[in-house]
Amino acid sequence: MKLNDIKDNEGARHRRMRVGRGIGSGKGKTGGRGMKGQKSRSGVAIKGFEGGQMPLHMRIPKRGFNNPFGKDYAEVNLGMVQKFIDAKKLDAKKVIDHAALNAAGLARGGKDGVRLLGKGELKTKANFQVAGASKGAVAAVEKAGGKVEIVEVKTPSSKPSTKKASVEKETAKKPAAKKAPAKKAAPKKAAKKED
């Protein structure tokens, strides 16, 4: 068999039906859309609509949630670190951090840093600077003669709005207004008694 002999099975691929090309084609005039009605018009998408009945995607139970405060760590196992050290893609003499792991192709993603996990065996002495590590991973690294340093990864914070900043500047410039001395209340005149 040659590469130019390879082809799909009979009937695996179909030519696209060309609609609206005359009555002889069998799909002329209305182009297979029937007569009138919402679905015969263009720009209509009624996906999931079941005629007013509660749609399937709303009937089925929902599971789980997306944690807005969850951290995005690139998880790296010690076994893979050892494999990359043996392949000389990682230098065990230098500190192994997020940048080194990313350059080696181990830490993918992880905007909040790297989390070290204890799966596999680490035989080489190595020092790690990571955002997080499991107890088993720390114990395995220390057993091999290395150490794990937990570093806080600073994510770029959103800049304060210019309006708020300008208000703060104006309040800083203006001196505190002096309070006017309180006026003494005039003594009430005693009402004259009528004889």
C-alpha positions in Angstrom: 0.0 0.0 0.0 1.2 3.5 -0.8 0.2 6.9 0.7 -1.6 7.9 -2.5 -3.7 4.7 -2.3 -5.2 5.6 1.1 -8.8 6.7 0.9 -12.0 6.7 3.0 -14.4 3.9 3.0 -17.3 4.1 0.6 -20.0 6.4 2.0 -17.8 7.9 4.7 -17.8 11.3 3.2 -20.9 13.0 1.6 -21.0 16.0 -0.7 -22.8 19.0 0.7 -26.5 19.2 -0.5 -26.8 22.3 -2.7 -30.3 23.7 -1.9 -32.3 26.3 -3.8 -30.9 25.3 -7.3 -34.1 24.7 -9.3 -37.0 22.3 -9.2 -35.0 19.6 -10.9 -32.7 19.2 -7.9 -35.5 18.2 -5.6 -34.4 20.9 -3.1 -35.5 24.0 -5.1 -37.9 26.8 -4.2 -38.0 26.5 -0.4 -34.7 24.7 -0.1 -35.9 21.9 2.2 -37.3 24.4 4.8 -41.0 23.7 4.2 -43.5 26.5 3.9 -43.5 29.6 6.0 -43.1 29.6 9.8 -40.3 30.8 12.0 -37.9 28.1 11.0 -38.1 28.9 7.3 -36.6 32.4 8.0 -32.9 33.2 8.2 -31.2 34.1 11.4 -33.3 31.9 13.7 -31.7 29.8 16.4 -34.2 27.9 18.6 -31.6 25.4 20.0 -32.9 23.8 23.1 -36.4 25.2 22.8 -39.0 22.6 23.5 -42.2 24.5 22.7 -42.5 26.1 26.2 -41.9 22.8 28.0 -39.0 23.0 30.5 -35.9 22.3 28.3 -33.6 19.4 29.0 -30.6 21.5 30.0 -32.8 23.2 32.7 -34.4 19.9 33.9 -31.2 18.0 34.7 -29.5 18.6 38.1 -26.5 20.8 38.3 -23.2 19.6 39.9 -20.3 21.6 41.3 -19.3 25.2 41.0 -16.5 27.4 39.9 -14.6 28.8 42.9 -13.9 32.5 42.3 -11.1 32.4 45.0 -9.5 29.2 43.8 -5.8 29.2 42.9 -4.5 28.1 39.5 -1.4 26.0 40.3 0.8 24.2 37.8 1.1 20.7 39.4 4.5 19.0 39.1 5.3 15.6 40.5 8.7 14.7 41.9 9.0 11.6 39.6 8.8 13.9 36.6 11.4 16.3 38.1 13.8 13.4 38.5 13.1 12.2 35.0 14.0 15.7 33.6 17.1 15.9 35.8 18.3 12.6 34.4 17.6 13.8 30.9 19.6 17.0 31.7 16.7 19.3 31.0 16.8 20.5 34.6 19.9 21.6 36.5 19.7 20.2 40.0 22.7 22.4 41.2 20.6 25.5 40.6 17.4 26.5 42.4 14.4 24.9 40.6 11.6 27.5 40.4 8.6 28.2 38.2 10.7 29.7 35.5 13.1 26.7 35.3 10.2 24.2 35.3 8.4 26.3 32.6 11.5 26.4 30.4 11.9 22.7 30.7 8.3 22.2 29.7 7.1 20.7 33.0 5.0 23.6 34.5 2.2 24.4 32.0 -0.1 27.3 33.0 -0.2 28.0 36.7 -0.7 31.8 36.9 -0.5 31.4 40.8 2.8 29.4 40.6 3.8 25.8 40.9 2.6 23.2 43.5 5.0 20.3 44.1 3.4 16.9 44.6 5.0 13.7 46.0 4.2 11.2 43.2 7.3 9.3 42.1 10.8 9.2 43.7 13.4 11.9 43.9 17.0 10.6 44.2 18.9 13.9 43.4 19.6 16.6 45.9 17.7 19.7 44.7 16.4 23.0 46.1 13.0 24.2 45.1 11.3 27.6 45.2 7.6 27.0 44.7 4.2 28.5 45.6 3.1 25.3 47.4 4.0 21.7 48.2 2.4 18.7 49.7 3.7 17.2 53.0 4.9 14.1 51.2 6.8 16.1 48.6 8.6 18.2 51.2 9.5 15.0 53.1 10.9 13.3 50.0 12.9 16.4 49.0 14.4 16.7 52.5 15.2 13.0 52.5 17.2 13.4 49.3 19.1 16.2 51.0 17.4 19.2 49.4 14.9 21.8 50.7 11.7 23.3 49.7 11.1 27.1 50.0 7.5 28.3 49.7 7.4 31.6 47.9 4.4 33.9 47.6 3.5 34.6 43.9 2.3 38.2 43.4 -0.3 38.5 40.8 -0.7 41.9 39.1 -3.4 43.8 41.0 -5.9 45.9 39.2 -5.1 49.6 39.1 -7.4 52.0 41.1 -9.8 54.1 39.0 -8.6 57.6 38.1 -11.8 59.1 39.5 -11.1 57.7 43.0 -7.4 58.7 42.8 -8.3 62.3 41.8 -10.8 62.6 44.7 -8.1 61.4 47.1 -5.6 64.0 45.7 -8.1 66.9 46.1 -8.9 65.9 49.7 -5.2 65.8 50.5 -4.6 69.3 49.0 -7.5 71.0 50.8 -6.7 72.0 54.4 -9.2 71.0 57.0 -11.9 73.7 57.4 -12.0 75.5 60.7 -15.1 74.9 62.7 -17.0 78.1 63.5 -17.4 78.8 67.2 -20.8 77.7 68.4 -23.1 80.7 69.1 -24.4 81.0 72.7 -28.1 80.7 73.0 -29.8 83.9 74.0 -31.4 83.8 77.5 -35.1 83.4 77.3 -37.1 86.4 78.6 -39.5 85.5 81.4 -43.0 85.8 80.3 -44.9 88.7 82.0 -47.6 87.6 84.3 -51.0 89.2 83.6 -52.6 90.9 86.6 
